[in-house]
């Protein structure tokens, strides 16, 4: 059986460039409310950038943490066409991906 972290990474690989998801959406797709555990998994992600943890944000569209620093998270998101304004994803609802399989 896959570890919790590995299950998080498998889901995250479904999020396309130009979209973001939330810690909560990943947790709910796994059938849990362990949102902070998802954050921990993202922080430990050994597969970045292949598994794009920079695409995971808080439920309010704010950026949340990133192991490589917030400036790098913003740079990676902008490179994928995601606009960030005052620490939040611009047009968050349109950018949100939560259709996990």
PEZI-V693609 format. One record per backbone hydrogen bond with DSSP energy under -1.0 kcal/mol. CO is the residue of the C=O (numbers start at 1). NH is the residue of the N-H. E is the energy in kcal/mol with one decimal. If there is no record, write none. Layout:
# PEZI-V693609
<<CO | NH | E> <CO | NH | E>>
This chain:
# PEZI-V693609
<<3 | 7 | -2.2> <4 | 8 | -2.2> <5 | 9 | -2.3> <6 | 10 | -2.2> <7 | 11 | -1.8> <8 | 12 | -2.5> <9 | 13 | -1.7> <11 | 14 | -2.0> <12 | 15 | -1.7> <16 | 19 | -1.7> <20 | 97 | -3.2> <21 | 57 | -2.9> <22 | 26 | -2.0> <23 | 27 | -2.3> <24 | 28 | -3.0> <25 | 29 | -2.1> <26 | 30 | -1.2> <27 | 32 | -2.3> <28 | 31 | -1.4> <33 | 35 | -2.2> <34 | 38 | -1.5> <35 | 39 | -1.8> <36 | 40 | -2.2> <37 | 41 | -2.2> <38 | 42 | -2.4> <39 | 43 | -2.1> <40 | 44 | -1.5> <42 | 45 | -1.0> <47 | 50 | -1.3> <47 | 51 | -1.1> <51 | 53 | -2.0> <52 | 55 | -2.2> <53 | 56 | -1.6> <55 | 21 | -2.7> <57 | 23 | -1.3> <58 | 61 | -2.1> <61 | 89 | -2.5> <62 | 58 | -2.7> <66 | 69 | -2.2> <69 | 73 | -1.8> <70 | 74 | -2.6> <71 | 75 | -2.2> <72 | 76 | -2.5> <73 | 77 | -2.3> <74 | 78 | -2.9> <75 | 79 | -2.1> <77 | 82 | -2.5> <78 | 81 | -1.8> <83 | 90 | -2.9> <85 | 88 | -1.3> <87 | 63 | -1.8> <88 | 85 | -2.9> <91 | 95 | -1.5> <92 | 96 | -1.3> <95 | 20 | -2.5> <98 | 100 | -1.1>>
